[in-house]
Amino acid sequence: MTFQTSTTATPTPAAAQGSHMWVLTLQAPGRGMTTHYGTWTPPAGATRFDAFATLRGYVVAQHPDMASATTVFFSLKSNQL
């Protein structure tokens, strides 16, 4: 499973990006808030819930203190304009 995340203002060429763009914000009271975003190509047959659970797991792996955090915002949309 490959996730593309961006931390700079330089865009990644479209050919190297995933099929969907995502944004996820988690907040843990007393421990702060984190927002991650990027592109991802879900596996065939994946549901929106599958994508949410996978992406939340990805963010929590980066920030284990957010394991019990509340999801404040989640967006998953086609990466095509």
Phi and psi restraints in degrees (value plus and minus 20) as a CYANA .aco file:
   2 THR   PHI    -137.7   -97.7
   2 THR   PSI     112.1   152.1
   3 PHE   PHI    -135.5   -95.5
   3 PHE   PSI     118.7   158.7
   4 GLN   PHI    -127.4   -87.4
   4 GLN   PSI     102.8   142.8
   5 THR   PHI    -143.7  -103.7
   5 THR   PSI     129.7   169.7
   6 SER   PHI    -136.2   -96.2
   6 SER   PSI     115.4   155.4
   7 THR   PHI    -148.3  -108.3
   7 THR   PSI     -17.8    22.2
   8 THR   PHI    -143.2  -103.2
   8 THR   PSI     149.3   189.3
   9 ALA   PHI    -101.8   -61.8
   9 ALA   PSI     -27.6    12.4
  10 THR   PHI    -101.1   -61.1
  10 THR   PSI      96.6   136.6
  11 PRO   PHI     -89.7   -49.7
  11 PRO   PSI     129.4   169.4
  12 THR   PHI    -103.9   -63.9
  12 THR   PSI     118.6   158.6
  13 PRO   PHI     -75.3   -35.3
  13 PRO   PSI     122.2   162.2
  14 ALA   PHI     -74.7   -34.7
  14 ALA   PSI     -56.6   -16.6
  15 ALA   PHI     -84.1   -44.1
  15 ALA   PSI     -43.2    -3.2
  16 ALA   PHI    -116.2   -76.2
  16 ALA   PSI     -19.8    20.2
  17 GLN   PHI    -114.1   -74.1
  17 GLN   PSI     142.1   182.1
  18 GLY   PHI     -97.8   -57.8
  18 GLY   PSI     154.0   194.0
  19 SER   PHI     -96.5   -56.5
  19 SER   PSI     -38.5     1.5
  20 HIS   PHI    -149.7  -109.7
  20 HIS   PSI     125.4   165.4
  21 MET   PHI    -124.7   -84.7
  21 MET   PSI     117.1   157.1
  22 TRP   PHI    -152.8  -112.8
  22 TRP   PSI     132.7   172.7
  23 VAL   PHI    -158.8  -118.8
  23 VAL   PSI     112.8   152.8
  24 LEU   PHI    -159.2  -119.2
  24 LEU   PSI     105.6   145.6
  25 THR   PHI    -138.1   -98.1
  25 THR   PSI     107.7   147.7
  26 LEU   PHI    -137.8   -97.8
  26 LEU   PSI     125.0   165.0
  27 GLN   PHI    -152.7  -112.7
  27 GLN   PSI     108.2   148.2
  28 ALA   PHI    -134.9   -94.9
  28 ALA   PSI      94.8   134.8
  29 PRO   PHI     -72.3   -32.3
  29 PRO   PSI     109.3   149.3
  30 GLY   PHI      59.9    99.9
  30 GLY   PSI     -27.7    12.3
  31 ARG   PHI    -142.1  -102.1
  31 ARG   PSI     -22.2    17.8
  32 GLY   PHI      81.7   121.7
  32 GLY   PSI    -186.1  -146.1
  33 MET   PHI    -158.7  -118.7
  33 MET   PSI     128.9   168.9
  34 THR   PHI    -159.3  -119.3
  34 THR   PSI     120.4   160.4
  35 THR   PHI    -143.3  -103.3
  35 THR   PSI     110.3   150.3
  36 HIS   PHI    -145.1  -105.1
  36 HIS   PSI     133.8   173.8
  37 TYR   PHI    -172.9  -132.9
  37 TYR   PSI     141.6   181.6
  38 GLY   PHI     150.3   190.3
  38 GLY   PSI    -182.6  -142.6
  39 THR   PHI    -143.3  -103.3
  39 THR   PSI     136.3   176.3
  40 TRP   PHI    -179.9  -139.9
  40 TRP   PSI     125.4   165.4
  41 THR   PHI    -130.4   -90.4
  41 THR   PSI      87.4   127.4
  42 PRO   PHI     -89.2   -49.2
  42 PRO   PSI     134.8   174.8
  43 PRO   PHI     -87.7   -47.7
  43 PRO   PSI     136.0   176.0
  44 ALA   PHI     -74.5   -34.5
  44 ALA   PSI     116.2   156.2
  45 GLY   PHI      63.3   103.3
  45 GLY   PSI     -21.6    18.4
  46 ALA   PHI     -87.7   -47.7
  46 ALA   PSI     125.5   165.5
  47 THR   PHI    -117.9   -77.9
  47 THR   PSI     150.3   190.3
  48 ARG   PHI     -81.3   -41.3
  48 ARG   PSI     -59.7   -19.7
  49 PHE   PHI     -83.5   -43.5
  49 PHE   PSI     -61.7   -21.7
  50 ASP   PHI     -77.4   -37.4
  50 ASP   PSI     -64.3   -24.3
  51 ALA   PHI     -83.1   -43.1
  51 ALA   PSI     -65.7   -25.7
  52 PHE   PHI     -78.8   -38.8
  52 PHE   PSI     -69.1   -29.1
  53 ALA   PHI     -82.6   -42.6
  53 ALA   PSI     -60.5   -20.5
  54 THR   PHI     -86.8   -46.8
  54 THR   PSI     -66.5   -26.5
  55 LEU   PHI     -88.8   -48.8
  55 LEU   PSI     -57.8   -17.8
  56 ARG   PHI     -83.6   -43.6
  56 ARG   PSI     -61.6   -21.6
  57 GLY   PHI     -81.1   -41.1
  57 GLY   PSI     -59.6   -19.6
  58 TYR   PHI     -81.6   -41.6
  58 TYR   PSI     -66.0   -26.0
  59 VAL   PHI     -86.7   -46.7
  59 VAL   PSI     -62.8   -22.8
  60 VAL   PHI     -84.2   -44.2
  60 VAL   PSI     -54.4   -14.4
  61 ALA   PHI     -82.4   -42.4
  61 ALA   PSI     -52.6   -12.6
  62 GLN   PHI     -96.8   -56.8
  62 GLN   PSI     -50.6   -10.6
  63 HIS   PHI    -154.7  -114.7
  63 HIS   PSI      59.0    99.0
  64 PRO   PHI     -76.1   -36.1
  64 PRO   PSI     -46.0    -6.0
  65 ASP   PHI     -88.1   -48.1
  65 ASP   PSI     -28.6    11.4
  66 MET   PHI    -117.5   -77.5
  66 MET   PSI     -10.1    29.9
  67 ALA   PHI     -77.4   -37.4
  67 ALA   PSI     -55.5   -15.5
  68 SER   PHI    -125.5   -85.5
  68 SER   PSI      -3.4    36.6
  69 ALA   PHI     -90.6   -50.6
  69 ALA   PSI     138.8   178.8
  70 THR   PHI    -107.9   -67.9
  70 THR   PSI     118.8   158.8
  71 THR   PHI     -99.3   -59.3
  71 THR   PSI      98.3   138.3
  72 VAL   PHI    -111.2   -71.2
  72 VAL   PSI     -56.2   -16.2
  73 PHE   PHI    -171.7  -131.7
  73 PHE   PSI     118.4   158.4
  74 PHE   PHI    -164.3  -124.3
  74 PHE   PSI     110.1   150.1
  75 SER   PHI    -158.0  -118.0
  75 SER   PSI     115.2   155.2
  76 LEU   PHI    -159.1  -119.1
  76 LEU   PSI      94.6   134.6
  77 LYS   PHI    -156.4  -116.4
  77 LYS   PSI     138.6   178.6
  78 SER   PHI     -76.2   -36.2
  78 SER   PSI     121.2   161.2
  79 ASN   PHI    -106.8   -66.8
  79 ASN   PSI     -10.6    29.4
  80 GLN   PHI    -116.5   -76.5
  80 GLN   PSI     120.0   160.0
